[in-house]
Amino acid sequence: MIEWSSFAIVAAATWVSAIIVITLFSVGVRMRAAHLDRVEEGRSSSALPVGYWAVFGICGAVVLLGVYLIVPALHGA
């Protein structure tokens, strides 16, 4: 028998995680585009590269956490 409450929890967690990863990646891409526009105009800012690399790093960490949770051999379950 299917445990529908557990299924709903997993489905909700999947949707929320996907939205977080997509949003983080989109913010990183937008920040990089803004930085490239500023460099093209001659108004370079050191904060934007740090920001978009930080956002890309957080996005990668979330993806790696998801892989860690999915693959049982990585955490001994």
N, C-alpha and C positions, 0 to 999 in steps of 0.2 A: 504494500500500500504506500502511496506517496504521502509524505508529510508536507502538506501544503503550506503550513506556516514557515517551515524551514526553507522551502522553495521560494516563498515570497521574500524572505530575508535575504537570500542569496541573490535573487533578481534585483532587489532594491540596492543592495551593496554594489552590484555590477554596474547598474545605471549611474549611481552616484560617483563611483570610481572613474567610469568612462567620461563623465561630464567634467570631473576635476582635471583629468589628464588632458583632455581636449582644450579646456579653458586655459590651463597653464601653458600648453604649447602655443596656443594662439596669442596669448599675451607676450610670450617670448619672441615670437615672430614679429609681432607688431612693434615691440620695443627695438628689435634689430632694424626693422625698416625705418623707424624714426631716427635711429642713430645714423644710418646710411644717408638719409635725407639731410641731416644736419652736417655731416661730413662733406657732402656734395656742396652745400651752401657755405662751407667754411666755418661753421659754428660747432666745432667738436665738443662733446661733453664726455667726461670720463665716467659719469654715473650710469649712463645707459648701457654700456657694455657690461659693466659689473652686474647691473640689474638683469639683463637678458640672459647672461650666463648663469646667474643664480637661479632664475626661473627654469631654465633648461635643466639645470642640475637637480632641482626639486622634482621636476617632471620625470627625469630618469630614475630618481630614487623611488618614486611612487610605482613606476613600472617594475623595477627590480623587486620591490616589496611584494607586488602582485605575483610575480614569478616565484618568489620564495614561498608564498602561501599556497600556490597551486601545486608545486612539485614536492611530493612527500619526501623524496630522497634528500632534499636539502635541509629539512628540519627534523628528520627522524620519526615522523609520524607513521 
